[in-house]
């Protein structure tokens, strides 16, 4: 696993925690053990410049989203907007992906981020028992697809 893949997973895990901080919810209900599963990496994918397709682009968007949300975490309005924008981005990415598993994974990320945006809007804590597994399985499928591009 490359350092980039680990950072992607960490960024996504941080997204959920940043969301909790942004909306002022207590993180006491979150399950630290479940959240730590997000640090287990998927299969590495090629990082050769000039190669890649829609799965690789989605992996890049995962990095970008994690950084943006982490940066904007202290501003609730910006965090909500970032989460909604991320959901829209992953939905757009899914339309471009031909691989059925990777397409489903991008759609899953869109659903996760839409749920996070809704949680932020309604000042609720996200479900940290299922979120890391959903994100990890999606990233794993996208990583495998990106490796083949």
Backbone bond lengths (Angstrom), bond angles and torsions (degrees), N, CA, C in turn:
res aa  C-N    CA-C-N  psi(-1)  N-CA   C-N-CA  omega(-1)  CA-C   N-CA-C  phi
1 X - - - 1.441 - - 1.514 108.92 -
2 X 1.298 117.44 135.47 1.452 120.83 179.69 1.518 110.22 -84.01
3 X 1.299 115.70 163.66 1.457 121.22 176.07 1.519 111.75 -62.18
4 X 1.360 116.18 -33.41 1.456 119.75 179.15 1.515 111.63 -62.57
5 X 1.319 117.49 -41.38 1.456 120.80 -179.46 1.516 109.92 -64.99
6 X 1.300 116.90 -42.71 1.458 120.62 177.47 1.518 111.43 -61.79
7 X 1.332 116.33 -39.59 1.465 119.97 178.48 1.522 110.70 -66.33
8 X 1.332 116.98 -36.63 1.465 120.11 178.16 1.523 110.09 -60.64
9 X 1.321 115.31 -47.66 1.466 119.19 -179.78 1.521 110.48 -64.22
10 X 1.306 116.84 -41.31 1.459 119.90 179.06 1.527 110.58 -64.08
11 X 1.324 116.88 -39.70 1.464 120.48 179.22 1.517 111.01 -62.67
12 X 1.313 116.64 -41.17 1.458 119.76 179.57 1.523 110.51 -68.04
13 X 1.322 116.84 -41.76 1.466 119.79 177.80 1.525 109.97 -63.79
14 X 1.333 116.42 -40.95 1.456 120.06 178.29 1.518 111.51 -64.15
15 X 1.317 116.40 -31.78 1.452 120.66 178.60 1.515 110.89 -56.16
16 X 1.311 115.80 -47.40 1.459 119.65 -179.71 1.518 110.76 -64.11
17 X 1.331 117.22 -42.79 1.457 119.88 179.75 1.525 110.82 -69.68
18 X 1.323 117.13 -35.65 1.459 120.51 176.85 1.526 109.89 -64.00
19 X 1.308 115.26 -38.05 1.464 119.89 178.08 1.520 109.80 -60.19
20 X 1.314 116.86 -46.90 1.457 120.99 -179.73 1.529 109.72 -59.05
21 X 1.310 116.87 -43.90 1.464 120.32 179.93 1.527 110.62 -67.04
22 X 1.319 117.01 -38.09 1.462 121.00 -176.86 1.514 112.28 -65.93
23 X 1.304 117.30 -36.46 1.462 119.16 -176.56 1.513 111.86 -94.58
24 X 1.315 117.22 -1.51 1.443 120.58 175.59 1.511 114.41 75.46
25 X 1.318 117.79 20.92 1.458 121.06 178.79 1.519 109.06 -83.48
26 X 1.308 114.94 152.99 1.458 119.57 176.36 1.511 108.50 -73.87
27 X 1.316 116.47 136.94 1.458 119.09 177.68 1.519 110.54 -94.12
28 X 1.332 117.10 12.89 1.455 119.11 -177.34 1.517 112.66 -67.43
29 X 1.359 118.39 -23.73 1.459 118.00 177.67 1.524 111.67 -82.36
30 X 1.308 118.13 -12.72 1.456 118.53 -178.12 1.518 110.18 -69.57
31 X 1.304 114.20 151.48 1.455 120.86 -177.34 1.525 107.99 -102.44
32 X 1.341 119.05 104.26 1.463 120.08 -176.90 1.515 112.55 -60.78
33 X 1.323 117.42 -31.45 1.461 119.80 178.86 1.526 110.51 -66.89
34 X 1.333 116.77 -41.60 1.460 120.18 178.41 1.524 110.23 -65.77
35 X 1.322 116.46 -41.22 1.462 119.73 179.63 1.514 111.03 -64.45
36 X 1.315 117.61 -33.10 1.463 119.66 -178.18 1.522 111.87 -69.75
37 X 1.338 118.19 -19.32 1.466 119.31 178.31 1.515 111.25 -66.14
38 X 1.336 116.55 -21.31 1.462 119.17 179.04 1.514 111.67 -67.76
39 X 1.320 118.40 -15.72 1.462 119.89 179.84 1.525 112.27 -84.14
40 X 1.325 117.90 -5.53 1.461 120.03 175.89 1.521 107.81 -79.41
41 X 1.308 116.50 124.29 1.448 120.42 -169.71 1.512 115.52 -85.85
42 X 1.334 115.81 150.89 1.450 121.11 172.82 1.526 109.59 -80.94
43 X 1.305 115.41 179.16 1.455 120.76 176.95 1.524 109.82 -58.61
44 X 1.291 115.85 138.64 1.458 121.13 179.49 1.531 109.76 -67.14
45 X 1.307 116.94 154.45 1.448 120.31 175.78 1.516 109.25 -128.74
46 X 1.301 114.59 159.07 1.459 121.00 -175.74 1.522 110.94 -63.36
47 X 1.311 115.87 142.94 1.461 119.99 177.43 1.524 111.07 -119.09
48 X 1.310 116.40 24.47 1.451 120.66 179.56 1.525 109.62 -64.50
49 X 1.350 117.70 123.19 1.463 120.00 179.32 1.526 110.98 -59.16
50 X 1.317 115.31 144.32 1.453 120.39 177.42 1.509 113.79 86.12
51 X 1.333 117.95 -8.53 1.448 121.08 177.49 1.514 108.46 -104.68
52 X 1.305 114.73 157.09 1.457 117.59 174.08 1.496 112.09 126.81
53 X 1.290 113.14 170.07 1.440 120.96 -179.30 1.521 109.34 -151.17
54 X 1.323 116.40 -148.00 1.460 119.56 -175.15 1.528 114.61 -64.53
55 X 1.319 118.39 -31.42 1.472 119.25 177.95 1.520 110.23 -69.43
56 X 1.324 116.49 -41.43 1.466 120.53 177.47 1.516 109.81 -63.46
57 X 1.338 116.56 -40.14 1.471 119.94 178.52 1.522 110.71 -62.72
58 X 1.319 116.83 -39.22 1.459 120.30 178.98 1.522 110.42 -65.83
59 X 1.324 117.83 -39.35 1.458 120.71 177.39 1.540 110.09 -61.74
60 X 1.316 117.21 -38.78 1.464 121.34 176.58 1.525 109.93 -64.83
61 X 1.333 116.38 -40.70 1.465 119.83 178.64 1.530 111.38 -63.01
62 X 1.324 116.75 -33.20 1.468 120.30 177.35 1.527 109.57 -61.30
63 X 1.326 116.68 -44.94 1.470 121.09 176.61 1.528 110.47 -59.27
64 X 1.337 115.12 -50.59 1.459 120.90 -175.83 1.528 111.45 -59.92
65 X 1.324 116.09 -44.15 1.461 121.54 -179.20 1.524 110.45 -63.03
66 X 1.313 116.78 -46.26 1.460 120.28 179.76 1.514 112.13 -58.58
67 X 1.337 116.23 -43.11 1.464 120.16 -179.72 1.527 111.38 -67.06
68 X 1.327 115.96 -43.48 1.469 120.12 -177.53 1.524 110.97 -65.23
69 X 1.312 116.89 -45.66 1.465 119.87 -178.74 1.524 110.80 -67.03
70 X 1.307 116.55 -39.16 1.466 119.17 177.85 1.525 110.08 -62.89
71 X 1.316 117.41 -40.96 1.462 122.13 178.35 1.526 111.49 -63.52
72 X 1.327 117.03 -40.42 1.465 121.76 -174.59 1.527 113.66 -95.02
73 X 1.318 117.64 8.59 1.469 121.21 -172.20 1.524 114.18 -59.23
74 X 1.313 117.84 -29.62 1.459 119.08 -176.93 1.516 113.08 -80.03
75 X 1.316 117.84 -13.73 1.465 122.02 178.32 1.528 108.14 -106.54
76 X 1.313 116.20 104.63 1.466 122.23 -174.38 1.532 112.26 -54.17
77 X 1.307 117.29 -43.79 1.465 120.85 -178.06 1.526 110.93 -64.61
78 X 1.332 116.43 -45.02 1.468 119.81 178.46 1.529 110.63 -64.23
79 X 1.328 116.75 -41.33 1.467 119.90 -179.82 1.525 110.60 -62.08
80 X 1.327 117.20 -43.61 1.467 120.34 178.21 1.523 110.68 -60.92
81 X 1.325 115.90 -44.35 1.467 120.46 179.64 1.525 110.54 -63.52
82 X 1.333 116.66 -43.20 1.466 120.90 178.63 1.527 111.08 -59.76
83 X 1.328 116.26 -43.14 1.467 120.13 -179.13 1.528 111.01 -65.16
84 X 1.318 116.77 -42.70 1.462 120.03 178.58 1.527 110.07 -65.53
85 X 1.327 116.57 -43.31 1.471 120.36 178.24 1.535 110.81 -61.00
86 X 1.332 116.34 -39.45 1.467 120.48 178.23 1.519 110.29 -63.00
87 X 1.322 117.04 -43.76 1.469 120.97 178.87 1.527 109.91 -59.50
88 X 1.324 116.14 -44.25 1.473 120.29 178.41 1.525 111.65 -64.13
89 X 1.345 116.44 -41.04 1.471 120.82 179.63 1.524 111.21 -61.48
90 X 1.341 116.76 -45.94 1.461 119.94 -179.30 1.525 111.24 -67.66
91 X 1.327 118.39 -32.89 1.460 121.13 175.62 1.533 109.92 -65.66
92 X 1.343 116.75 -42.44 1.465 121.05 176.39 1.523 110.90 -63.02
93 X 1.340 116.37 -42.32 1.463 120.66 178.41 1.523 110.51 -60.22
94 X 1.323 116.78 -42.17 1.473 121.54 -177.98 1.526 111.08 -58.99
95 X 1.326 116.64 -36.24 1.470 120.34 179.99 1.527 111.95 -64.73
96 X 1.318 117.47 -26.71 1.463 121.95 -176.70 1.523 113.28 -90.04
97 X 1.316 117.53 -14.68 1.460 121.74 -175.31 1.519 110.77 -87.70
98 X 1.328 116.00 129.84 1.472 121.74 -179.71 1.530 112.05 -89.07
99 X 1.320 117.77 -34.64 1.458 122.69 -179.02 1.539 108.69 -63.17
100 X 1.353 117.67 120.68 1.469 120.15 -174.73 1.531 114.29 -60.34
101 X 1.322 117.45 -40.30 1.466 119.83 179.92 1.524 111.20 -67.75
102 X 1.327 116.60 -42.06 1.456 120.50 179.89 1.529 110.90 -69.80
103 X 1.319 116.74 -36.75 1.467 121.09 176.11 1.529 109.62 -59.65
104 X 1.331 115.65 -47.33 1.468 120.96 178.72 1.534 110.08 -61.73
105 X 1.325 117.14 -37.95 1.466 121.73 179.72 1.527 111.03 -64.46
106 X 1.323 117.07 -44.28 1.474 120.22 178.70 1.529 109.97 -64.89
107 X 1.333 116.64 -38.49 1.465 120.10 176.55 1.531 110.02 -64.06
108 X 1.329 116.58 -38.24 1.463 121.44 178.64 1.529 110.38 -63.71
109 X 1.326 116.90 -43.17 1.465 120.01 176.98 1.526 110.45 -61.63
110 X 1.323 116.95 -40.31 1.459 120.63 177.80 1.528 110.34 -60.16
111 X 1.317 116.12 -43.92 1.463 120.66 179.14 1.526 110.97 -64.17
112 X 1.328 116.90 -43.69 1.471 121.34 179.27 1.527 109.94 -59.36
113 X 1.331 117.23 -49.05 1.451 120.14 -177.39 1.525 112.02 -69.19
114 X 1.324 117.35 -33.05 1.463 120.36 175.31 1.537 109.05 -63.76
115 X 1.337 116.21 -41.59 1.460 120.78 177.04 1.520 111.92 -64.15
116 X 1.333 117.20 -39.90 1.462 121.04 177.27 1.531 110.72 -64.01
117 X 1.335 116.34 -40.29 1.469 120.11 177.97 1.528 110.25 -63.35
118 X 1.320 116.01 -41.67 1.467 120.40 178.59 1.529 110.55 -64.99
119 X 1.334 116.30 -41.61 1.469 120.13 177.60 1.522 110.60 -60.96
120 X 1.322 116.81 -41.90 1.462 120.48 179.30 1.530 110.68 -65.01
121 X 1.313 115.65 -42.59 1.460 120.50 -178.99 1.530 111.19 -61.30
122 X 1.325 116.14 -39.19 1.467 120.94 -175.71 1.526 112.91 -100.30
123 X 1.343 116.19 13.47 1.459 122.54 176.89 1.532 112.61 54.57
124 X 1.326 115.96 46.44 1.466 121.54 178.32 1.521 108.88 -116.28
125 X 1.326 115.12 150.61 1.462 120.40 175.03 1.521 109.11 -79.19
126 X 1.332 117.39 139.63 1.469 119.85 176.84 1.522 110.43 -70.48
127 X 1.317 116.58 159.83 1.463 122.20 179.10 1.523 109.08 -78.51
128 X 1.321 116.06 96.93 1.456 120.59 -175.96 1.528 112.73 -79.22
129 X 1.321 117.92 -0.38 1.468 119.81 176.41 1.520 110.74 -83.54
130 X 1.321 117.84 -32.13 1.463 120.46 -178.19 1.528 112.98 -107.13
131 X 1.311 117.46 -26.90 1.464 121.45 -175.63 1.525 113.88 -54.85
132 X 1.335 119.93 -50.63 1.469 118.97 -178.33 1.535 113.35 -59.58
133 X 1.335 117.34 -39.43 1.469 119.32 179.50 1.523 111.42 -67.40
134 X 1.339 117.03 -39.05 1.464 120.29 178.61 1.521 110.44 -63.35
135 X 1.308 115.59 -44.23 1.463 120.22 -178.74 1.524 110.24 -68.42
136 X 1.327 116.83 -43.98 1.461 120.23 -178.34 1.524 111.13 -62.13
137 X 1.308 118.46 -44.05 1.469 120.25 -179.34 1.526 110.83 -65.74
138 X 1.330 117.17 -37.62 1.463 120.43 178.07 1.525 111.18 -65.84
139 X 1.315 116.95 -45.69 1.462 120.65 -179.36 1.525 110.66 -65.99
140 X 1.307 117.12 -36.87 1.461 120.33 178.45 1.529 110.48 -62.09
141 X 1.327 117.02 -46.09 1.474 120.62 179.02 1.522 111.31 -63.75
142 X 1.321 116.72 -41.84 1.465 119.85 179.66 1.524 111.50 -68.31
143 X 1.323 116.43 -36.82 1.461 120.74 178.65 1.532 110.61 -64.47
144 X 1.329 116.25 -42.91 1.460 120.78 178.62 1.531 110.21 -62.09
145 X 1.326 116.06 -43.40 1.462 120.96 178.12 1.529 110.35 -63.20
146 X 1.343 116.82 -44.18 1.463 120.34 -179.62 1.516 111.89 -62.14
147 X 1.336 116.37 -32.77 1.464 120.85 179.38 1.522 111.04 -65.65
148 X 1.314 115.88 -29.62 1.470 120.58 -178.13 1.539 112.32 -86.54
149 X 1.309 117.34 -10.44 1.482 119.86 -176.87 1.517 111.49 -80.37
